[in-house]
Amino acid sequence: MIEPTLNYVPCPGPGGPAASAGAAPATGATHRMAYWEWNATGNPRHPHVVVCVHGLSRQGRDFDTLARTLSAHARVVCPDVVGRGQSDWLADPMGYQIPQYAADMLALLAQLHQQAPIGTLDWVGTSMGGLIGMGIAGQPGLPLPAPVRRMVLNDVGPAIEWQALQRIGLYLGQPVRFATLQEAADAMWAISTSFGPHTPEQWLALSRPMVRPLPDGGVTLHYDPAIAVPFRALTQEAATAGEAALWQLYDHIAAQTLLLRGAQSDLLSRPTAQSMAQRGPRARVVEFEGVGHAPTLVAADQVAVVADFLLAAEGAVRA
């Protein structure tokens, strides 16, 4: 079975003294962002690149199932957003926000393009990864190696429900220690049942990259707890004010857009999804019953919807 390669890209902004397991300590004015690359095309310089970006407290291995499917047709690149997975942590916790993440993605795209010219660029973004994608695709003046052709926004839009942010804030960044991977997986499932039905094997596979080892033999969550600092500083007033800017980004997206929604999502409301279908790129909306925030793109029907959209012939996806 194909497995990804782990790679790094230097990004602007100093890293912190403590980096995640497996990453070298950051030095100077840059930090390293890790990314996982999948390629089963037989051509290491394949011109079609699909970038898949995870949610707030997740990491790039979330996309393993989808990436294996897409990798027969494209280079699939799944970054660990800074502060997560195998990436460095930041010196300043207030850097854990969309502008820094978008700058890191521009550095990643530049490196990928230098390695092998990008002819076709697609984006899959779950939750936070979708907001980063809106920042990338919604600013026409950015120095992209190629315009974003097709974009998948997974359970996220310009209007984010405040109650959902409050729910996430209850657990984000809390110090935790687990004796075993299974104990960690069980604890994560207790706060992630909105992801929808998963077999024990599927959930364990999703959970394995979510932990890092501790010196005492236990494990803890993979991410820098400080990612919660700017999240907790956000007020309802600031979140509401930010919606206008996000809608402006969304309205400037030229990419053909697919919006996925968990039918029971508390973060992306149905009225917001309907508005996204009527303005800007006029996203095609697909809902998944029995799922809230956010579809994990592991179930066969979810993978098929995304793969069909990204791999369809030009002009065929709006039918």
C-alpha positions as a Python dict, from the first residue, in 0.01 Angstrom:
ca = {
    (1, 'M'): (0, 0, 0),
    (2, 'I'): (132, 343, -92),
    (3, 'E'): (258, 561, 194),
    (4, 'P'): (342, 933, 193),
    (5, 'T'): (682, 1095, 217),
    (6, 'L'): (749, 1351, 492),
    (7, 'N'): (897, 1681, 373),
    (8, 'Y'): (961, 2029, 513),
    (9, 'V'): (944, 2386, 385),
    (10, 'P'): (1099, 2691, 557),
    (11, 'C'): (842, 2963, 629),
    (12, 'P'): (871, 3323, 751),
    (13, 'G'): (833, 3383, 1124),
    (14, 'P'): (1044, 3254, 1415),
    (15, 'G'): (975, 2914, 1561),
    (16, 'G'): (969, 2846, 1932),
    (17, 'P'): (1227, 2665, 2144),
    (18, 'A'): (1005, 2357, 2171),
    (19, 'A'): (921, 2177, 1847),
    (20, 'S'): (703, 1872, 1805),
    (21, 'A'): (850, 1525, 1818),
    (22, 'G'): (1065, 1449, 1516),
    (23, 'A'): (1121, 1809, 1409),
    (24, 'A'): (1449, 1992, 1463),
    (25, 'P'): (1443, 2298, 1692),
    (26, 'A'): (1366, 2611, 1494),
    (27, 'T'): (1633, 2876, 1456),
    (28, 'G'): (1653, 3232, 1326),
    (29, 'A'): (1363, 3406, 1157),
    (30, 'T'): (1198, 3101, 1004),
    (31, 'H'): (1009, 2794, 1111),
    (32, 'R'): (960, 2465, 929),
    (33, 'M'): (622, 2340, 813),
    (34, 'A'): (599, 1968, 753),
    (35, 'Y'): (396, 1822, 471),
    (36, 'W'): (307, 1472, 358),
    (37, 'E'): (323, 1405, -15),
    (38, 'W'): (138, 1124, -189),
    (39, 'N'): (214, 1035, -549),
    (40, 'A'): (122, 711, -723),
    (41, 'T'): (107, 861, -1072),
    (42, 'G'): (446, 722, -1174),
    (43, 'N'): (560, 1078, -1248),
    (44, 'P'): (735, 1259, -960),
    (45, 'R'): (689, 1585, -1153),
    (46, 'H'): (319, 1540, -1219),
    (47, 'P'): (172, 1886, -1292),
    (48, 'H'): (-161, 1833, -1109),
    (49, 'V'): (-128, 1919, -738),
    (50, 'V'): (-403, 1882, -479),
    (51, 'V'): (-338, 2054, -144),
    (52, 'C'): (-541, 1917, 149),
    (53, 'V'): (-547, 2126, 469),
    (54, 'H'): (-686, 2005, 800),
    (55, 'G'): (-893, 2158, 1078),
    (56, 'L'): (-797, 2355, 1388),
    (57, 'S'): (-663, 2081, 1616),
    (58, 'R'): (-591, 1817, 1353),
    (59, 'Q'): (-296, 1735, 1124),
    (60, 'G'): (-220, 1630, 767),
    (61, 'R'): (-260, 1255, 811),
    (62, 'D'): (-635, 1313, 843),
    (63, 'F'): (-645, 1289, 463),
    (64, 'D'): (-479, 948, 424),
    (65, 'T'): (-788, 775, 285),
    (66, 'L'): (-873, 1052, 39),
    (67, 'A'): (-508, 1101, -58),
    (68, 'R'): (-461, 734, -145),
    (69, 'T'): (-752, 762, -387),
    (70, 'L'): (-639, 1089, -544),
    (71, 'S'): (-268, 999, -559),
    (72, 'A'): (-314, 780, -868),
    (73, 'H'): (-403, 1098, -1057),
    (74, 'A'): (-213, 1384, -889),
    (75, 'R'): (52, 1487, -641),
    (76, 'V'): (-142, 1515, -315),
    (77, 'V'): (17, 1739, -53),
    (78, 'C'): (-115, 1738, 305),
    (79, 'P'): (62, 1992, 530),
    (80, 'D'): (76, 1987, 907),
    (81, 'V'): (-19, 2349, 976),
    (82, 'V'): (243, 2513, 1198),
    (83, 'G'): (209, 2410, 1563),
    (84, 'R'): (66, 2072, 1464),
    (85, 'G'): (195, 1727, 1372),
    (86, 'Q'): (558, 1727, 1263),
    (87, 'S'): (577, 2104, 1209),
    (88, 'D'): (763, 2349, 1432),
    (89, 'W'): (587, 2547, 1700),
    (90, 'L'): (583, 2928, 1689),
    (91, 'A'): (769, 3159, 1926),
    (92, 'D'): (467, 3393, 1945),
    (93, 'P'): (135, 3217, 2009),
    (94, 'M'): (-54, 3505, 1847),
    (95, 'G'): (93, 3387, 1518),
    (96, 'Y'): (-147, 3094, 1525),
    (97, 'Q'): (-397, 3268, 1299),
    (98, 'I'): (-506, 3259, 934),
    (99, 'P'): (-263, 3522, 798),
    (100, 'Q'): (41, 3321, 917),
    (101, 'Y'): (-110, 2997, 792),
    (102, 'A'): (-179, 3148, 449),
    (103, 'A'): (177, 3284, 428),
    (104, 'D'): (308, 2936, 507),
    (105, 'M'): (95, 2788, 228),
    (106, 'L'): (238, 3039, -19),
    (107, 'A'): (588, 2924, 82),
    (108, 'L'): (480, 2564, 35),
    (109, 'L'): (334, 2628, -310),
    (110, 'A'): (648, 2813, -417),
    (111, 'Q'): (866, 2520, -310),
    (112, 'L'): (643, 2265, -483),
    (113, 'H'): (644, 2473, -801),
    (114, 'Q'): (1022, 2501, -790),
    (115, 'Q'): (1051, 2123, -755),
    (116, 'A'): (815, 2058, -1048),
    (117, 'P'): (601, 2319, -1224),
    (118, 'I'): (238, 2319, -1109),
    (119, 'G'): (0, 2319, -1403),
    (120, 'T'): (-326, 2250, -1219),
    (121, 'L'): (-386, 2345, -855),
    (122, 'D'): (-680, 2222, -647),
    (123, 'W'): (-757, 2274, -277),
    (124, 'V'): (-940, 2065, -16),
    (125, 'G'): (-990, 2242, 317),
    (126, 'T'): (-1161, 2105, 625),
    (127, 'S'): (-1290, 2371, 866),
    (128, 'M'): (-982, 2589, 936),
    (129, 'G'): (-821, 2450, 620),
    (130, 'G'): (-1116, 2586, 425),
    (131, 'L'): (-1072, 2932, 577),
    (132, 'I'): (-705, 2922, 475),
    (133, 'G'): (-818, 2818, 128),
    (134, 'M'): (-1055, 3115, 107),
    (135, 'G'): (-762, 3340, 197),
    (136, 'I'): (-552, 3183, -79),
    (137, 'A'): (-815, 3169, -354),
    (138, 'G'): (-1005, 3485, -259),
    (139, 'Q'): (-715, 3729, -308),
    (140, 'P'): (-649, 3753, -683),
    (141, 'G'): (-317, 3936, -637),
    (142, 'L'): (-137, 3661, -447),
    (143, 'P'): (174, 3510, -611),
    (144, 'L'): (32, 3165, -679),
    (145, 'P'): (214, 2935, -923),
    (146, 'A'): (-127, 2860, -1077),
    (147, 'P'): (-478, 2979, -994),
    (148, 'V'): (-684, 2750, -773),
    (149, 'R'): (-897, 2560, -1026),
    (150, 'R'): (-1129, 2362, -797),
    (151, 'M'): (-1188, 2408, -426),
    (152, 'V'): (-1356, 2182, -174),
    (153, 'L'): (-1474, 2358, 143),
    (154, 'N'): (-1548, 2093, 403),
    (155, 'D'): (-1810, 2212, 653),
    (156, 'V'): (-1697, 2573, 673),
    (157, 'G'): (-1805, 2907, 536),
    (158, 'P'): (-1769, 3280, 598),
    (159, 'A'): (-2028, 3274, 876),
    (160, 'I'): (-1921, 3054, 1168),
    (161, 'E'): (-2164, 2979, 1448),
    (162, 'W'): (-2046, 3125, 1781),
    (163, 'Q'): (-2187, 2835, 1981),
    (164, 'A'): (-1965, 2594, 1788),
    (165, 'L'): (-1658, 2803, 1866),
    (166, 'Q'): (-1751, 2796, 2232),
    (167, 'R'): (-1782, 2418, 2219),
    (168, 'I'): (-1438, 2380, 2062),
    (169, 'G'): (-1290, 2619, 2317),
    (170, 'L'): (-1390, 2388, 2601),
    (171, 'Y'): (-1123, 2133, 2508),
    (172, 'L'): (-873, 2311, 2280),
    (173, 'G'): (-528, 2340, 2440),
    (174, 'Q'): (-616, 2164, 2764),
    (175, 'P'): (-316, 1973, 2908),
    (176, 'V'): (-381, 1600, 2884),
    (177, 'R'): (-183, 1280, 2929),
    (178, 'F'): (-293, 935, 2821),
    (179, 'A'): (-140, 606, 2922),
    (180, 'T'): (-194, 447, 2580),
    (181, 'L'): (-296, 530, 2225),
    (182, 'Q'): (-625, 351, 2279),
    (183, 'E'): (-701, 563, 2585),
    (184, 'A'): (-628, 875, 2378),
    (185, 'A'): (-848, 750, 2094),
    (186, 'D'): (-1135, 686, 2334),
    (187, 'A'): (-1103, 1034, 2484),
    (188, 'M'): (-1094, 1198, 2142),
    (189, 'W'): (-1399, 1003, 2031),
    (190, 'A'): (-1592, 1137, 2331),
    (191, 'I'): (-1558, 1491, 2191),
    (192, 'S'): (-1569, 1392, 1822),
    (193, 'T'): (-1887, 1190, 1781),
    (194, 'S'): (-2016, 1462, 1549),
    (195, 'F'): (-1767, 1329, 1292),
    (196, 'G'): (-2022, 1056, 1224),
    (197, 'P'): (-2002, 676, 1227),
    (198, 'H'): (-1654, 519, 1214),
    (199, 'T'): (-1539, 164, 1272),
    (200, 'P'): (-1294, 114, 1561),
    (201, 'E'): (-1022, 53, 1304),
    (202, 'Q'): (-1100, 376, 1117),
    (203, 'W'): (-1100, 580, 1437),
    (204, 'L'): (-773, 430, 1561),
    (205, 'A'): (-611, 511, 1225),
    (206, 'L'): (-731, 872, 1253),
    (207, 'S'): (-613, 890, 1615),
    (208, 'R'): (-261, 748, 1578),
    (209, 'P'): (-109, 1066, 1426),
    (210, 'M'): (-294, 1280, 1680),
    (211, 'V'): (-59, 1196, 1967),
    (212, 'R'): (311, 1234, 2046),
    (213, 'P'): (511, 1040, 2304),
    (214, 'L'): (596, 1173, 2649),
    (215, 'P'): (921, 1095, 2835),
    (216, 'D'): (730, 892, 3095),
    (217, 'G'): (596, 649, 2835),
    (218, 'G'): (254, 804, 2800),
    (219, 'V'): (124, 1015, 2513),
    (220, 'T'): (-26, 1360, 2474),
    (221, 'L'): (-191, 1547, 2189),
    (222, 'H'): (33, 1637, 1896),
    (223, 'Y'): (-25, 2012, 1883),
    (224, 'D'): (122, 2311, 2065),
    (225, 'P'): (-128, 2396, 2343),
    (226, 'A'): (-64, 2762, 2262),
    (227, 'I'): (-276, 2735, 1946),
    (228, 'A'): (-561, 2804, 2189),
    (229, 'V'): (-427, 3148, 2287),
    (230, 'P'): (-560, 3351, 1991),
    (231, 'F'): (-866, 3129, 1972),
    (232, 'R'): (-959, 3214, 2331),
    (233, 'A'): (-887, 3583, 2271),
    (234, 'L'): (-1157, 3595, 2002),
    (235, 'T'): (-1474, 3772, 2108),
    (236, 'Q'): (-1819, 3727, 1961),
    (237, 'E'): (-1807, 4086, 1839),
    (238, 'A'): (-1474, 4030, 1663),
    (239, 'A'): (-1599, 3706, 1508),
    (240, 'T'): (-1907, 3882, 1374),
    (241, 'A'): (-1698, 4168, 1237),
    (242, 'G'): (-1467, 3919, 1065),
    (243, 'E'): (-1757, 3768, 870),
    (244, 'A'): (-1771, 4062, 631),
    (245, 'A'): (-1405, 4013, 538),
    (246, 'L'): (-1457, 3640, 490),
    (247, 'W'): (-1759, 3696, 267),
    (248, 'Q'): (-1549, 3937, 60),
    (249, 'L'): (-1283, 3667, 17),
    (250, 'Y'): (-1548, 3409, -71),
    (251, 'D'): (-1708, 3638, -329),
    (252, 'H'): (-1371, 3678, -504),
    (253, 'I'): (-1310, 3304, -545),
    (254, 'A'): (-1296, 3213, -913),
    (255, 'A'): (-1241, 2842, -856),
    (256, 'Q'): (-1524, 2595, -915),
    (257, 'T'): (-1633, 2523, -559),
    (258, 'L'): (-1784, 2224, -383),
    (259, 'L'): (-1923, 2279, -33),
    (260, 'L'): (-1959, 1976, 190),
    (261, 'R'): (-2183, 1999, 495),
    (262, 'G'): (-2257, 1762, 776),
    (263, 'A'): (-2635, 1772, 796),
    (264, 'Q'): (-2610, 1807, 1176),
    (265, 'S'): (-2322, 2059, 1169),
    (266, 'D'): (-2324, 2323, 1442),
    (267, 'L'): (-2047, 2526, 1272),
    (268, 'L'): (-2185, 2568, 919),
    (269, 'S'): (-2557, 2646, 921),
    (270, 'R'): (-2788, 2547, 638),
    (271, 'P'): (-2877, 2914, 566),
    (272, 'T'): (-2506, 2997, 531),
    (273, 'A'): (-2460, 2702, 294),
    (274, 'Q'): (-2759, 2820, 90),
    (275, 'S'): (-2610, 3170, 66),
    (276, 'M'): (-2279, 3020, -50),
    (277, 'A'): (-2467, 2844, -329),
    (278, 'Q'): (-2619, 3171, -449),
    (279, 'R'): (-2322, 3410, -444),
    (280, 'G'): (-1952, 3426, -523),
    (281, 'P'): (-1842, 3099, -686),
    (282, 'R'): (-2195, 2958, -632),
    (283, 'A'): (-2077, 2645, -457),
    (284, 'R'): (-2244, 2314, -527),
    (285, 'V'): (-2361, 2189, -186),
    (286, 'V'): (-2356, 1823, -80),
    (287, 'E'): (-2488, 1726, 263),
    (288, 'F'): (-2409, 1406, 452),
    (289, 'E'): (-2678, 1273, 685),
    (290, 'G'): (-2576, 1144, 1027),
    (291, 'V'): (-2270, 1370, 1033),
    (292, 'G'): (-2208, 1701, 1210),
    (293, 'H'): (-1885, 1900, 1215),
    (294, 'A'): (-1697, 1782, 1022),
    (295, 'P'): (-1705, 1496, 767),
    (296, 'T'): (-1370, 1316, 795),
    (297, 'L'): (-1354, 1214, 426),
    (298, 'V'): (-1296, 853, 527),
    (299, 'A'): (-1635, 705, 439),
    (300, 'A'): (-1656, 578, 81),
    (301, 'D'): (-1943, 809, -17),
    (302, 'Q'): (-1757, 1116, 108),
    (303, 'V'): (-1435, 1019, -72),
    (304, 'A'): (-1627, 952, -393),
    (305, 'V'): (-1796, 1296, -392),
    (306, 'V'): (-1462, 1474, -354),
    (307, 'A'): (-1273, 1253, -600),
    (308, 'D'): (-1545, 1282, -865),
    (309, 'F'): (-1541, 1662, -832),
    (310, 'L'): (-1164, 1700, -848),
    (311, 'L'): (-1105, 1443, -1123),
    (312, 'A'): (-1400, 1522, -1350),
    (313, 'A'): (-1331, 1664, -1692),
    (314, 'E'): (-1329, 2044, -1726),
    (315, 'G'): (-1683, 2177, -1739),
    (316, 'A'): (-1839, 1854, -1615),
    (317, 'V'): (-1861, 1938, -1245),
    (318, 'R'): (-2145, 2189, -1258),
    (319, 'A'): (-2393, 1955, -1422),
}
